[in-house]
Amino acid sequence: MTELIQRRDLDFLLHEWLQIETLNRHHRYSGQDRATYDGVIDAATVLAEEQFLPHAAKLDANEPHFDGERVHLIPEVKAALDAYIEGGFLGTAFDTEYGGLQLPYTIFQAVSALFTAANIGTSGYLFLTGAAANLLRAHGTSAQRKTYMEPMLAGRWFGTMCLSEPQAGSSLGDIKTRATPLPDGGYAISGNKMWISGGEHDLSENIVHHVLARIDGAPAGVKGISLFIVPKYRVNADGSLGAKNGVRLMGLNHKMGYRGTTNTALSFGEQGDCVGELVGAPGQGLACMFHMITTDGSVTLQ
């Protein structure tokens, strides 16, 4: 066993400086105390050291590869992710009504630091998913939260954010991905996205892509950007998975750091129809997406 982060440092920050247990005077955290928080951190420490840390070097030396059909990852990645999900950590800071633990965000950050220190590549899938779920908590409709957020918090589906494009890089005002309105209220999505972390894998039943695109006729620049839910597999009315949704993996990118998190180039609508669902108001896509961007794959809860 090795200390990923000095426990004395965590205890000082949480209890002596922040005095986090005093949050229990607020109704949201009533009934919680230091024993509650220490118990969660203890469990996270054991899981991080036993399931995440041991394969960190192996994952770095054996990054994901694409054989033209599917992406391959070392098996230890899914085993660690499943253990994290089974422990309920995806919902650490989410409301109990959504199946979460409703703990302070500060505790989630302390727990996240442990997993990041143990294995940042494997952890990346989890933090992206939590952030994708939180985006829908803040900006999605009740139906979108039920259909997409809850399966992500349960760990059955994972999430991504799709911003950049090959020709645009970080200049989001220059993105060209299009969203054409459909008669049923959905949108036909077409275009390419680049550097999408977690964009393809077999680690979950479905992948919920949050995609920035322009509705036909939208103004140029960032004011014309809207946000869409584009799942890897379409979702039927009863919540079951339907056909593939026209999202194609064009290839994997190789980058320093996060070597164990697939980094992808994705094509939307190139091979088969690709259907998306608007999140928030038209033209407010970048503002909505900042619920993911500003936390670098973590969850921000007010």
PyMOL commands that set and color helices and strands:
alter all, ss='L'
color gray80, all
select helices_A, chain A and resi 7-17+20-25+27-29+34-61+75-86+89-91+96-98+105-118+120-139+142-153+172-174+222-224+285-293
alter helices_A, ss='H'
color red, helices_A
select strands_A, chain A and resi 65-66+71-72+157-162+178-181+187-197+206-215+225-231+233-235+241-244+247-252+263-268+275-279
alter strands_A, ss='S'
color yellow, strands_A
deselect
rebuild
show_as cartoon
